[in-house]
């Protein structure tokens, strides 16, 4: 078993509960633009938005679309399903969403407890594909900034998970190495396969107990389970 000195976390859907925070934000955005009066069901809109968001984030990770396009197209695609083709509305909704989202503070259960526990033993860092200014605000508003020595964003590194380059950048930035580091994340594609690409031990955070065939170093269903091996 390796002796770790550095623990790297993903942020969205690992510590910060993206789905719950995003649903709450979308509810506010739909009210702001009075879309219910246009026949838009809030629950269905949220479901379809998150579908499109996932699809376009996948394209963004592969370099097939730009950041600004991602921010807008996930809204235009969702609005089209409700027979709304107002591009200006999509732009305004995107701006409102990105303003409101990082003000939300829902974390996964025991996040503060486990971060406090780990901080006493290791250097903690974040590696995120999220937009840098948004992620910094999420950390600050959720009250967890102080736990982390470094926050590495894909914009800062010029590369996104699962590409090896972002992990190499993180090692250089934090003075860490493959042998003394472990990565914790929820995405098999971005987090686990990315960590594997550089030979890094890793933890799959799988709170929904989704079935998969990926070979992983560790797998947990709750953050507090990290105490069993860290």
PyMOL commands that set and color helices and strands:
alter all, ss='L'
color gray80, all
select helices_A, chain A and resi 18-32+36-38+42-61+67-80+87-101+111-119+132-141+145-147+154-157+164-174+178-180+188-197+223-228
alter helices_A, ss='H'
color red, helices_A
select strands_A, chain A and resi 6-9+123-128+150-153+181-185+201-205+218-220
alter strands_A, ss='S'
color yellow, strands_A
deselect
rebuild
show_as cartoon
